Amino acid sequence: MTQWCSSNWGDLLQPAPLSIALLGSILIIASSTDDFSLDSKAPPGCPPFEWKYALRPDSFKTCLQQMVNDGFEAFGTADTSMESIKNNTSQMPGVITTLIDLVLHGTIQDIDDHFLNQVNALLGQSQRCLVQAQKSTDAFHHISGLAQEMVLACTYTAGNTEKALAQNKIQLEVLALQEASDEDMVKQSKANAELMKNSYTKAEVDFHQALDDVPSGWDLVGMQVVESLTGLVVSAGNAAISMATIRSQAATAGLNAFSSLTGTKDPKAPATPALAPVAPTTSPNGVSSQPNAAALNDPGTLAAQHVLDQATNIKMLLTGGAGGKPDWDKIRGAKSGAAYVQARLTSLKDELPTDDVPGPVSEKLLPLIDDALKIIQAILDTENSVAAAEDTSLDAQGPPTDQLIQSLQSLVHTKNLLVGQPPNVANGPAVPQTPAAQASTGAAKLAVENAKMKVDQTRSQLEASRASFEKASDRLVAQQKEMTETIGKLTTLKLTSTNLEHMLPVLTKAVGAFTNLRAQFSQLVQFFEHICNLLQDIMVPSIKSWTDTLKKAAQSAHSNSGVPAPRLAGISVSLFTRDLIYRGCQTPLKVVTLANKISTTYGEISQLYIMPAQGRVGSMMKFADDNTTASKDALIAQLTKDQAALSKETQDASAGISQKVQEEQQTYQAAIDTRLQTLDAAFAHLPALKEPVPPHIQEVSDAHVADTDKTKELQASVDPTVEEYVDDEA
């Protein structure tokens, strides 16, 4: 539910009908004109145009027919590839389930015998998906290059000396932007994969260290350690999935890069669009919850939950004693709870970037860590003074601690929305049980407050996700209407005396439509690249270390003749390590589920609307029987009829896709409504959980919906496929 909005398949398919309609319209218009050469000589002092994609640039109509053939090949390749991806991804959940079953229930021998074989099978399936997705991308890359070349050549032929001089700059600008975007995304993806890999290994190291560092008997703190460190892997995995969305945003943002030099510049569009445009946030904490590379690669994104846990520990020190008073037993001593919190906060601060430009989350998190360190230092100072004899001596630290927790809860909620992670992650073998029997009244109350916060975040996040999807659906319907108007305007073009200047805007839109499709297939490629990266870089290398740890734990327990292995909050090293692998399996499972949904839906839309229309477009290039006026008039009449039929067919296709989006929205809303009703029923006997979501949580969710809508509008502003087509003569 939390991932679905950022992978709306309607956005993936929307450009298809328009691109086919544009191509058909170009053919119809070209049929009404005399053929001419695009391979014109350059004016004196201007460089010649260099052809890379067109096979016969001396014939404009032949170039158009090549676009039809290449388009048919691209859509045909996509149709076949998506079918293959659907078949492979439908098998992958079963393999992942087998892996998870081995993790949860397998013996050490079972793991040694079968785990690696299952991982290799999963790698093979994901690699086949990657190859098929890459085929689709390559096909659309070729036709996008041909369409772009046609626009530049037409501009060169129809334009003046100034435009002729500009054409090389256009080519260089487009190629430079694409190269910069690709390099940046490769760099960001590597950084993201490295972040997840480090998170996985660090979680296990931190758990081993926590066995020694957490004060004995502090069970609630031990629970937080287990939940935070296992949740760390989920957050990092979701950040890797979100990077695929950034890839698509970057490609979309670059669509309009050359428009200023072809004379189709939208005055409202940014002069230099960002690689992945994100609207200024309206979030109260000043951190955007929209997927962006800076936040996804920021160590503070994953550290925020740990800092919140330590703030909660401070609250526990202040109220965890008898009657809600300070827990002096946990505060005092060289290895006390207060000393542990201070050391942990200092360690977390040292792990965050402290340069002049920290990440967006780290920038907000660092001052909060400083505030927490001030509070814990005040507690330690009081513990060493005569004031420690009075329970009221720490009352002054209560309000700032509550404010600190609220600020951190808001930041953590923002982080959860950013990476598409629910407040509660999937239960694995290391889920700690609440040690209610050992907890004091104050500690038990704090544990309930933490649980309520997670329920509030869950409810708010589900509602925000539903609202975000509603807006996405509304936006898609609105864009479908714009497309219908655009297609309708194409039918008003006069088929007599149509010249190159009138066709140039149509060609420009074709560039945008095909490039947009290429961007969406690039997103699918990125999905499957992440599957391979997650398996190769994280799961496979961890198998040996994981099984070694299990063996050592088993040998230790056997050699110590019943002496229990080290445990934290009731969790052994073996269970915690199994849990890390279990949660690591969830990430590729989510990617596979999304990819299967997208590929399945594409196949349905392709068979109904794309391939039939694409096949008919190929027959739209017509010629008059002879040079008589009657033959030419008959040709114009036939072309006008074909033009109207194409317009209706494309509008029907666009409406069909829009209808499917609305049906999906109803299913999606029903799923969220069911989940919310389940929450209400489960907590009906707890009045506190029926209260409204706290403002500091609700405000972040509301900002997420608003920011999502603004970001989508910003991305659309640099997309030439949604610019209004204007033909002055018509």
N, C-alpha and C positions, 0 to 999 in steps of 0.2 A: 504493500500500500504506500509506503513512504518513498519507494523508488519510482513508482509508476509515472508520476507527473513529469519527471525530468526525462522520461523516455516515451513521450506521447507519439504513438505511431502515426497519428493523423498528420503531424508535422512532417513525417518522413515521406508521406505519399502525396501530399497536396500539390507539389509542383508537376506531377506526372501529367494530368489532363491538360494543363495549360501549355506545357512544353510541346505536346503532340498537336494541340490546336494551333499553336504558333507556327510549327513546322508545316502543317497542312495549309495554313493561310499563306505562308510564303510561297509554297508551290502553286497555289491557285493564282496568286497575284502575278507570279513570274510567268504563268502560262498565258496571261493576257498581254505580255510585253514581248518585244523582240529580244533575242538573246544578245549578250554583249560580253566582252572580256573584262575580267578583273585584273588581268596581268598587264596593267597599263604602264607606260613609261613614266619614270619619275621626272618631275620638273627639274630644270637646271639647278644644281647645287643641293638636290635632295637625294638621300640614299635610296636605292631600290628596295622594293618590298620583298622580303624573303619568305617563301612558301615552305611550310613544314608538314602540313596535313593535307591540303587540297591536292588531288591527283591531276585535275585538269583546270587550272585557274583561268585558262583562256575562254572558258564557257561558264557563265554564271549559272545557267540551268543545270549543267552537269554537276557543279559544286553542290547545288541544292539537292539533287538526286543522291549525291554521295552522303549528304547529311541524313537523308531518309534511310538509306541503307545502313549507315553506321548507327542511327537511332534504333532501327529494328534489331540490329545485332546486340546493341547495349541492353535494350529491354529484354530481348530473348535470353541473353546471358544471365541477366538478373533473375529472370523467371526460373531458369534452370538451377542457378546457384542457390536461390532462396529455398527451392524444393529440397536440395541436398542438405542445406543448413537445417531445415525443419526436421528432416529425417534423422540427422546426427544428433541434434539437440534433444530430440524426443527420447533418445536412448541414454543420454548422459545423466539425467537425474537418477536412473536406476544404478548406474555405476557409482555415483556419489553416495547414494543411499547405502550401498554395500560397504563403501569406505567408512561411512559413519557408523554402521553396525559393527564393523571391526574395531573401531575406536572405542565404542561404548562397551562391547561385550567380548571382544576377542581376547584370547590368551596371548602371551608373548610369542609363543610358537606360531599361532595363527597370523599374527602381524608379520612375523618374519617370512612366512610362507606365501601370504596372499596380498599384503598391502601394496607392495611395489608393483605387482602385476596389474592390480586395479588402477593404480596411478598411471601406469604406462598406457593402459587402454583408454583412460580419460584423455591423456595427452594426444594420443592418436586421433581420437574423435575431434578434439578441439583444433588440432592442426588441419584436419580436412575441412572444417568449417572456415578456418582462417584462409585457406587456399581459395575456397569458393567465393568468400566475400571479397578477396583481393581481385579475383577475376572480374567481378561486377564493377569494382572501383576502376580498374584499368580500362574497361570498355567505356565507361562514362568519362573518364579522363580524356580519351581520344576524341569523342564527339564534342566534349566541351572545348578542347583545343581547336577543333575544326570550326565550331561556331564562333569562337573568339577570333580566329583568323579571318573568318568571313566579315565580321564586324569591322575589323581593322582595315581589311582590304576595301570594303565598301566606303569607309570613311576616307581612305586614301584616294579612291577613284572619284568620289563625289565631292570631296572637299577642296579647299584652296591650298595654297602653298604652306600656309601656317599649319593646317592640319596634317599636311603631308610631312612636314618637319616633325610634327608631334608624334607620328605613328610609332617611330622607334622608341620614343620615351614611354609610350603606352605599353609596348611589349615588355620593355625593361621593368616598368613599374609593376605590372602584373606578375612577371616572373620573380621579381625581387620580393614582393609581398608574399607570394606563395612559398618561396624558399625560406623566408624569415619565419613564416607561420609554421611550416613543417619543422624547422630546426627548433623553434621554441617549444612546440608540442612534444617533440622527441625528448628534449631536455626535461620538460616538466613531467613527462610520463616516467622517465628514468628516476627522477627525484622522488616521484610518488611511489614507485615500486620499491625504491630503496627505503623510503619511510616505513612502508609496511613490513619489509623484511626486518628492519631494525626493531620495529615495534614487537614483532613476533619473538625475536631472540631476547629482547630486553625484558619482555614480560616474564619470561622464565627465569632470567637472572634476578629480576626484582623480587620474584616470589621466593626464591632460595634465600635472598638476603633478608626478606621480611620474616622468615622463620626465626632468625636470630635477633632482629631488631625490634619487632613489635613486643611491647611489654607482655609478659605472661599473664593470662587471665583476661586480657582485653579482647574478648571474643567479637564484639561488634566491630572493632577496628579491623580485626582479621577478616571479617566478612567483606568489609569495604575493599580491602586489598585484593581479595579473590575476584570480586565483581569488577573492580576497576581494571585489573590487569587482563582479565579475559575479555572484557568489553573493549579494551584497547585494540585487540586484533580485529574485532568487528568494525570499529571506527575506521581503522586504517584500510580495511578491505572495501568499505563503502566509499572511502575517499578515492580509491583506485577506480571504482565503477563510475563515480562522478566525473572523473577526468575524461571519460568518453564523451560526456555532454560538452565539456569544454572544447574538445576537438571539433565538434559540429558547430559550436558557436563561433569558433575562430574562422572556420571555412566560410560560414555565412557572412561574417563581418567583412571578409575580403572580397565579396562579390562585386561591390561597387567601386573598387579601387581605381579602375580605369575610366569611370564615367565622366570625370571632369575633363578629360582630353578627347572624348568622343562627342561632346556636346549634349550629353544627356544627364548632366549633373543635377541632382535634386538639391535645391538651395537649403532645404531643411536638414539634409543629411550632414553628419560630421565631416569635416575636411579630411581628417586622417582617422578612419575608424580603428578602434582598438582591436586587438586580436580576438578578444572575447568580451564584447561590450556588456557591462553590468551597470545598471542604473544606480545612482546615489541612494544609499539605504535610508529608510525611515525608521530603522530599529532604534529603540531607546538607548541601547548600549553602543550604538554607532558601528556595529559590525554587521556587514551584509550576510544574510543567510543564503545568498545565491551562490551556486557552484562557481568558484573562481580559483585559478591556479595559485594565487598568492596565499589564500586561506587553506587550500587543500594540502599544500606543501609546508605549511607553518607548523612546527612542533607544538606550538601552543594549542592548536586545535585538538590534539590528542592529550595534552597535559591538563586541560581545563577540568576534566572530571576528577583527576587526582587532587588538584588544588581544592575543589569543592569538598572532597572527602576529608582533607585535612582541616578545612574550616568547620566541618561537622564534628571532627574530633575535638576541636577547640571548644565547641558548644558542649560536647560531652564532658570535657574537663570542668566546665563551669556549672553544669547542671546534673552531672551523672551521679552525684552522691546521694545520700539519704535525704528524702524530702525535697529533691531538686536543688540541693546545695552543691557547692564545689566538691569534686572528688579529690580530696587532698592526697589520698593514697596513690592515685595515678599521677598527681602533679609532682609529688616529692620523689627524690632519688635520682642517682646518676643515670639509671636506665628507666626513667619514668616515662609516662605518656607524654608529658609536656616536652621533655628532651627529644623524644621520638618525633613529635610533630615539628619541632623547630628544625631538626636535622633533615626531615623529609622535605619541608618547604624550601630550605636552603638548596637541597639537591635539585629540586624541580626548577628553581630559579636559575641555577647554573646551567641547566640543559636548554634554556630558552635563548634565542638570539638577543644580544644586547647591543647590536650595531645601530647605526643612525636610522636605518629603515627596517625595523622588525616587522614580522608578519602582522596582519590585521588583528588576529586573535591574541598574539603575544603582546601586542601594544596595549591591549586592554587588560591582559592577564597580569603582566608584570607589576603594575601599581597595586592590584588586589593582593598579590603575594606579599608585597611590602607591607600592606595593611595587616595581613595575617601575621607576619613576623613581628610587627609592633605589638600586636595583642598578645602573642605567645611570650614575647619578651617581658611584657608587663606582668603576665602571670608568673613567670619564673622569678622576676624581681620581688613580687609579693610573697612568693613561697619562701624566699630567703630573708624575709623581714618579720618583725613582730606582728605585723598585720595579719599574718597567716593564721593567727589564733581566732580571728573573726570570720564567720562565713560571709558576712556582707562586704568584706574587703575587695571582692572581685565583681561587685555589682556594676561598677562603672564599665566593665568590659562586655557586659551583656548586649546593650544596644548596638555598639559598633560591630559585634560579632553577628548579630541578626542581620544588619545591613550588608555585611560582607557576604553572608550566605545567600541573601536575595540577589545580590549582584552576580555572584557566581552561578546561581541557578539560572538566571537570565542568559548568561554567557554560554553555559552548557546547553541550554535549550536551543540557542542559536547554532551552536556547533552540531547538535543532533539534526537540525533542519538542513544545515549545510551539507552534511555527508549522508543524509537520508537514513538516519539511524533512530529507531524507537528508543524511548528511555530504558526499557527493559529488553535485554538481548535474549536470544534463545537459550533455554535451559540446557546445560550440558551436565556431564558427570560430576563436575566440581561445584554445583550449586550449593552454597552453604545454607544450613538451617539456622533459623533465628534462635539464639541461645536464651530463650525467654526465662528459663529457670534461674539463670545466673545474673540476669540483668537487673539493675536497680530500677526504681520507679522512674527516675529522671532519664536513664538511658533507654528504657523501654518506650517512654513517651517520645524521645527523640527518634527512635527507630520507626515509630508510627508516623511521625512527621515526615521523615524521609520517604516512606512508602507512599504517603499522600502526595508528596511532590511528584513522584514518578507517575502516579495515576493522573494527576493534573496535567502533566506534560504529555502523557499519552493521549488523553482526551483532547487537549488543545491541538496537538500535532495531527491527529486524525481529522479533526474539523478543518484545520488549515489545509491539509492535503486535499480534502474534498472540495473546499472553496477554490483552491488553486486549480484543480482539474476542471471545475465548472467554468472558471475564467478562460482556461485554455480551450475548452470546447466552444465557448461563446466566441472567442477570438478566431477560431478556425472557421466557424460558421460565417462570421463577418468577412473574413478573407475569401471565403468561397463566393460570397456575393460580389466582392470586388472582382474576382476572377471572371464571374459570369458577365459583369459589366464590360470587362476588358475584352472578352471573347465576342460580346455583342458589338462592341465598337469596331472590331476587325471586320465584321460583315458590312459595315457602312463604307469601307474603303471603295473608292471608285475603281472598277477594274479596267477602265479605259484611261490611257495616258498616265498610268501609274509609273512613277520613276523611282530611281534609287533612293532619293531623299525620303520618300514616303515609306520605303521598305526598311530603312535603317533602324527606326525605333522597334520594329517587329523583330529584326535580327538581334538587337540589343537585349530584348526581353528573352529571346531564345537562349542567349548566352547565360542569363541569370537563371533560367529554369533548369537548364542542363547542369550548370555548375552547382546549383542547389541540390539537385539529385545526387551529384557526385559527393557533395559534402555529407549527405545523409548515409550514403553507402560507406563513406570513410568512418562514420561513427560506428557502423556495424563491424568494420575491420578493427577498430579500436577495441570494441567489446571482446573480440576473440583474441586479439593480442594480449589483452589483460588476462584472459583465461590461461593462455600459455605462460605468461609471465608469472602469474600467481602460483601456478603449479611448478614451473621450473625453478623459480627463484626462491620459493618459500616452502611449499609442501615437500617436494622431493628432497632438497638438502636437509630438511628437518627430520626425515624418517630415521636416518642412522642415529642421530643424536637422541631422538625420541625413544627408540627401542633400547638404546644403551641406557638411558635414564630408567626405563621400566625394569630392565634387567638388574641394574644396580640396586634399585629400590627393593626388588624381589629378593636378591641375594642378601641385602642388608637385613631384611626382615627374617630371612631364614637363618642367617648366621648369628643373629642376636637372640635366638631361641625365644621368640615371642615378644621381645622388646619392640614396642610400636615404633614405626618410622616417624620422623618429624612431621608434625601436622600444624596447620594454621587455620583457625576457625573450623576445625573438624575436617580439613582438606589435606590429603597427603600429597607428596610430590608427584606420585604416579597419577593420581586423579587430576591434578592441575595440568600436567603435561598432556594427558589425554584430552582435556577440555580445550586446550589451545589448538590441537589438531582438529577437534570437532568443530570449533568455531571457524577455523581456517577453511574447512570444507563448505561453510555456508556462503562464502563470498563467490566462488565459481558457480555455486548452485543458483544464486540470484542472477548472475550474468546469463547463465544458460536459460533460465526461465524467461527473462526479458527477450533474449535473442530468439527463442522459440516462438514467443508471442508475435514479435515483429515479422519474422520470416513467414509464419503461418498466415498472418493477415495480409502481408504483401502478396503471397500466392493467390489468395482469394480475390483481392483487388485486381491483380494482374490479369487473371483469367477472365474476369467480368468486364473490365473497363480499359485496361492498358493494351494488351496484345491485340484484341480485335480492332481497336481504333488505329493502332500503329500499322496493322496490316492494310487497312483501307487507305491510309495516307499515301502509301506507295503508288497508288493508282491515280493520284490527283494531278499529276503533271500531264497536261493534255496539249494537243496541237490542232490548229485549224486544218480542215481537209485541203484547202487551197488558199490562195491569196485574195479570193473574191470577198466583197463586202458581206455577202450573205453568209459565207462560211465563218467569217470573223464574228459576225453578230450571233450566229448559232453557238459558237464557242463561248462567247461572253455569257450568253443565257445559261449554258450548261455549267459554267464555272460559278455563276451566281447561285445556282441551285445547289451545287456541291458545297459552296461556302456556307450557305444557310444550314445544310444538313450537318456539316462538321461542327458548326457552332452549337446546334442542338445536342448532338451526340456528346460533345465535350462538357456542356453544361449538365447533362444527365449524369455523366461520370463523376463530375465534381460534386453534384448533389448526392450521389450514391455514397461517396466517401464520407461526406458530411453526415449523412444519415447513420452510417456505421459508427462514426465517432459518438453520436448522440446515444446510440444503443449501448455502446461501451460505457458511456458516462453513467447510464442508468444502472448497469451492472456494478460499476465501481461504487456508486453512491449506496446501493443496497448492501454491498459488502461492508462499507464503513458504518452504515446505520446498524447493521447486525452486530458489529464489534462494539459500538457505543452502547447498544442495548444490553449486551452481555456484561459490560462494565457496570452499568447502572444496576442490573439485577444482582451481580455478585457483591456489590457494596451497598445494597439497599438497607442493610441493617447497621451500617456505619454512617451516622448523620454527617460526620465531618467530611466524608468523601462526596457528599451530595451538594456541598457548597460550591459556589461559582469558582472557576479557575482564577487564581490570584492575578492581579493586574500585571505584575512583572513577568508573568509567563504569557498571559493573553496578549499583551502588547507586542511581544516578539512574534507570536503567531500571526497577528494581524499585519505586522510589517512584512512578514515573509510573503503573504499573499499579494500585498501591494507592490512589493519589490519585484516579485515574479512577473507581474503584469507589466510593470515599467521596463523591466529588462527585455521582455519579449517585444515590446513596442520599439525599444532602441535597436534591437537586432533587425526588426522589420524595416526600420528607417534606412538601413544600408543595403537592403535587398531590392534589386531592380525589378524583380518579378512582381512586386506589389505597388510599384509606381504606376500612376494613372497614365494610360496611353492616350495621347492627344494627336489628332490629325487635323491640322488647320483647314486643309482643303475640304475634308469631309464635313 
